[in-house]
């Protein structure tokens, strides 16, 4: 679920069954970091996994009520951060991962969200960042990754690709910019404006 929503583990552990809005495909996160509340979207696959998880855990003797926590112990009490981390480490050890932590899911969500074409402004809202600069720092993208993303999504790159398909023998940039060097249509040719 963290990989699908970008939630903090503390937010996920506080989720009650009443916080799942099936019809709206979202989770209500109350009292998040800095005391704010927000919605987090959840995908169709994420909803399917949560429903399956609910079905499996509903067989426990404590049952489900709207006040029940989604992630809970065998006694029905909320699962603690410490116990959830212990369980995650066991899974990591089983898979041969020497290091794993909950925050890795949040960072991976953010990075993959952008790589798959998500908008930075939407990404800022989903994990609850007040400032987009926090989101950028959080991503920790290397300059090579930023250049690749920029090249894929730059309006100038898109225009150049369209222009090359329709007229590959002409210069890509054929407009006046004072002091600019404009490449000509043949290799090595250019002119100074």
N, C-alpha and C positions, 0 to 999 in steps of 0.2 A: 504494500500500500504506500510506503514512503517513496518508492521509486515511481509510482503513478501520480502522486499528489505533491511531492516536495515538502511534505509536512515534517516538522521536527518530531523526534521520537516522543518527547514529553507531551506534545499535542495529541499524538496518536494514542498514547496510553490513557489519556483522559477522555477519549471519545466514548460517548454513550450510544446505545442503540437509537436513542431519540435524535442523535446528531446526524444520522444517515438519512439524507433526503433522496430516496430512490427515484421519484418522479423527476426531480430537478438535476439528477446526476451530480450531486455535490455533497460535501460534508460541511457541517457547521463546526467551526473551531472557535470555541469561546475561551476567553482569558488566555490568549496566546502571549508570546513574548511581548513585553512592554504593555501588557494589559489590554491589547486590542482584540477585537473579534473579526472574523472573516469567513468567507466561504472558500472551499477548495474544490475545484472540479475533479471528478473522477471518471475515468474512461469506462466503456462498456465492459472491457476485460477486467478492470478493477472491481466493478460491481459484481461480476460473476464470481470472482475469487472471494470477495467478502461474503456473498450469499452462501457459497460453499463452506467457508470457514464458520459462518453462523450455524449452518446445518450441523456441522461436525461438533461444535461446542454446545449446541442446544441439548445434546443428549446427557449433559452433566446434570447432576441432581439439583442444582440451584435454578435451572431453567432460565428463560429469557423474560425480562420485563423491560418496558421503555427506559427505566432507570439503570438497567444493567450496563456494565462497561463492555465494550467490544473485546478488549484484551483483558483477561482476568485469570486468576489462579483457579485451581481445582475447587476451592472453597467459595468462589464467586467474588472475591475481593479484587480490586484493581491490581494488575501486574505492575510491579515496581520497575524503575529504570534499571536498577542493579541486576534484578533477575532476568530482565529482557536482554541485557547485554551479555550475561552469562550464557543464555541460550543461543544468542547470535554467535558468540565465540565457539560454542560447541559445533554449530553448523559450519563455521569457517574452518575449524580444525578438520572436520569430516571431509570438507572439500579441498583440503590442502592449502588453505590460505593462511599465511603466517600472521597477517594483521587484517582486522576488519572492525569497523565501527559504524554506528548508526548514521553519523553525519555523512559518511561516504554515499549513502543512498540519496541524500538531499542534494549533494553536489553533482552526483551523476545525473539525477533528474534534470537539474538546471542545464547542464552541459548538453545532454541529449535533446532536451526540449528545443534549444537554439539550433543545434545541428540538423534537426528534422524540420526546421522552418518556422518554429514558433517565434512570436514577436517578443522583443526585449521588454516592452511595456507590459505585456501580459505576464511575462515571467516575473517581473517585479512584484506584481499583485498576488500571484499564486502563492509564493512562499511567505508573503507578508512583509516585504521590505519597504520601508518608508521612502528610501532614496534609491534611485536607479544605480548610483555609484556603488552602493552596497552589493547590489546584484552583480555588477561587473567585477568587483574585487572577489566576490564569492566564487565566480566562475573560474577565475585563475587561468584564463585562456592564454596560451603561449602566442607570441606574435605570429608564428607560422599559421596557426589555426585561425587567428583573426584575419590574416591576409587571405586565406582560402575562403572564408565565409564572405569577406568583403568582395572578393573577385566573383563569387557566385551570385551575389545579390546587388551589386552596384548597378545603378541605372545606366551608367556609361558603358559598362561591360555588356549589359543586355542590348543596348543600342548598337554597339559595335558588332555583336554577333548577328543581329538582324541585318545590318548594313553589309556585312561580309557575305551573307547568303544571297542578297539581292544584287550586289555589285562588288565582287571581290577585287577588281582591278583599280578601284578608286580609293583615295585616302579615307581613313576612318573619321578623321577630324577635319572638316573643311569649313571652319568659321573663323572669324577674326578675333584674336585676343592679342592686344598690344604686347610686343616683346616675346610672343610665343614662337616656338619653333614647330612648324607643321611638317610632318612627314609627307613625302610625295608618294605616288603610286608605285614607283619603281624602287628597288632596293638601293639604299644609300642616298636617295634624293630627298632634299628638304629645302625649305625656304624660311627666311627670317622675316617676320612682319615688321 
